Amino acid sequence: MPLFQASGGGPAHAKPAGRKVKKFKFRGTCGKTDEDSSVYSLTRLSLLSLADNMKDVWVKDYADNYMDHYSFRYIMGPFNLLPGDLVQELMSLLCSRKQLTRAALHLLLVPQLRVLSMEKCCSLVNSALCPHIAARCQSLRSLDLTGAQQLPSKVLSETLSCLPALRSLSLAGTPCDRCVIRAITSRCRFLRHLDVSRCHFLSPAALLPLGGGVSFSSPGCTTTSQPSAPLSPLPLSSLLALDIGFGEQEGDPVAVAAYLLLSLPGLERVAMDGLAQACRLIQHREFKETDEFTDGEGIPRLEEVWEGWRHRQGMDSCRGKGEEAEAADEEDEEGTLLEGYGSESEGDEGPSGSEEKGRVSQSGNKHPILRLKDVSSVSCDSLDSISRLCPHIHSLSVNVDDYEGTRGRSQRSLLAAGLQMWSDQLRSLSLHYSGPLVDLLPALQVAGSSLLSLTLEGVKTSPHTPLLEVIRACPRLRDLHISAEPPTVSQIEEIEEDQQDDRDLPRLPDLCSFTLKFSYEHSQMRPVMSWMSLKRALRCLLAGSPRLEKLSLVSLPCSLDRVLQDVQILREVQPLYVSVTDLPLGRVKHIEVPRTDVRTETVKSIMLRSKRLRFVDVSCCWQISHSGWLDCKAFRKVEVVWS
């Protein structure tokens, strides 16, 4: 077996005689502190040094003398001595610096690697690389090949067949098809997370093997050791399959979604076409509608799958009652031992914990309960069915249409009523709506108190849009992302800004990421300043969010430069005992302000005061010239993008 060794130890293929070994000069990093302004750890310094020097040493030697001349099953060198987590961190560092090459990747594919993510450098993934992954990294637990469009289905199937230890797999945007799914089902038996979104060669019915009960008899799949008998379902807890190929019949996605919901008992996170209709079908037991589809696919009918699901639920319920009974016996024994020491008033307390659990368990048996916690791309009409089937939801993505529901109720009222079920437990909410943002305020007032993440996409705004009320309804937000239409020209404010006291305005003290992006025409040089009172809400957010790390403000219909200046003034008037990192913009690392009126002086002021800042995007900012951009680039620790 040919081996490659970077230095010393007598490699299997010795270097040519008389070849001089190039001496390299150490090139340290330009900074001595990490992104959070703390001193680099020794591990981090070592990885930075390795990233700085490996291109001119090991990578160059391997690329010049071995890569295209030999085929190695394993490569003996300095990197196979590193722990797998350090190899993973080094690979991530090279990706972020755009320094990961084919040769460097070959050297870093070592047996101890447990996580391999190629999403940021998917252009390196091809048919020649996959055999190296399959041969060298058979202990992989997580593999992300998102966007690797040049991989043939056969190569993908053969590679995955050699990775039986996978727990997480992302094939989004790849040529994944039915044969790949069957390879996954037969070989990756420990898989818990699967993402096949945007796989357009994949029909909904091709996902059926994931739920078991499918025999592998269709032609065209050449994966080795395919079993003839149906396999049991995979232990999936997360399945993402949005925007895949079409089925033969219109109802195929609904039947597939219903089958997988009932056959995958551990499923907690789902994004599939037909999911909402599948929940309604399960709730009303309308399984006869899918008999033709299930018979044609050779899988058990949904009525049979439903009975199996009920049997599992009954077994789990009996097991839970047995555990509760044991706990109750232990409590009785403890109560007998402590009876002489308890006060007489203790007898007036409410029901015991076991009795409460028993009532919850009994009420839960009246209706089918799915374990789903994260559901995407559902409609307002389906929220009632989903809330009955899935009471444990904590993350939800809803498409809100601007029409009346089946009972004459508006979609906004259905949304508010549907969110009521999860009002105290919802942590993440994403709403896609093409109407006025104010229409969503009642729903946010219902669910906002527990939200940590909020995304609003496609909403329309006006000078009277109650953005401050949205902030007030969601005081615990850590992530706020709004993609909106700007006010129309006919809605332009006559008064620039109300001179009001900002002291009583709502704050988001836990906010870490804030995005406010307005749509624009590329032919339009500058956005119309049609919403000047927006400055007050922005000033409130930036001044009241000391933990903010990522800020993205795109094509604002108001003056941003004035807002940033006001925030800088607020920094100066803070008491001396306030830590620098607790000041406005004190922790910000990433700023994007394209197509805004910010000036060079304002950007430089922020760069000077925000010690953690590493990236600034001022593209299409008409008040920043080329010379101003060069002045900003003088800050070596900050990458500045301008065009």
Secondary structure, 3 states (H helix, E strand, C coil): CCCCCCCCCCCCCCCCCCCCCCCCCCCCCCCCECCCCCECCHHHHHHHHHHHHHHHCHHHHHHHHCCCCCCCCCCCCHHHHCCHHHHHHHHHHHHHCCCCCHHHHHHHCCCCCCEEECHHHHHHCCCCCHHHHHHHCCCCCEEECCCCCCCCHHHHHHHHCCCCCCCEEECCCCCCCHHHHHHHHHHCCCCCEEECCCCCCCCHHHHHHHHCCCCCCCCCCCCCCCCCCCCCCCCCCEEEECCCCCCCCCCHHHHHHHHHHHHCCCCCEEEECCHHHHHHHHHHCCHHHHHHHHHHHCCCCHHHHHHHHHHHHHHHHHHHHHHHHHHHHHHHHHHHHHHHHCCHHHHHCCCCHHHHHHHHHHHHCCCCCCCCCEEEEEEHHHHHHHHHHCCCCCEEEEEECCCECCCCCEHHHHHHHHHHHHCCCCCEEEEEECCEHHHHHHHHHHHHHHCCEEEEEEEECCCCCCHHHHHHHCCCCCEEEEEEECCCHHHCCCCCCCCCCCCCCCCCCCCCEEEEEECCCCCCCCCCCCCCCHHHHHHHHHHCCCCCCEEEEECCCCCHHHHHHHHHHHHHCCCCCCCHHHCCCCCCCEEECCCCCCCHHHHHHHHHHCCCCCEEECCCCCCCCHHHHHHHHCCCCCEEECC
